[in-house]
Amino acid sequence: MDIKLDLPSDLFDAEFTEAAFGRRVWELAVLELVRLRRLHEHEAQAMLGIGRWELVERMKAVGITPTEETFEELRGELERAIRAKNRR
């Protein structure tokens, strides 16, 4: 897919280039596809060319909960439910 944005050229300069902005928009698009479950985390990691923990940090920065944390949260809920049932 090729997306074209019509933005004023005076928004960009040597410190904030069109190319850098384009890379950031592309990264955010990939992360949004992860959020929407259209891409798996390992696919996003490969597309972005980054390590697992860097992906986790970028996901957290945009409000996406990484799989590890979701799993830990579910495991904690299950353990609490089992303890509560055993106390009865």
Number of C-alpha atoms within 10 A of each C-alpha: 3 3 5 7 6 5 9 7 9 6 9 14 9 6 7 10 12 15 10 12 12 13 12 12 12 14 16 15 12 20 25 17 15 19 18 11 10 12 15 14 21 13 13 19 19 12 11 15 11 11 11 14 11 12 20 18 14 16 19 12 10 12 11 16 14 18 12 10 11 11 11 11 12 12 12 12 12 12 12 12 11 11 11 10 9 8 6 5
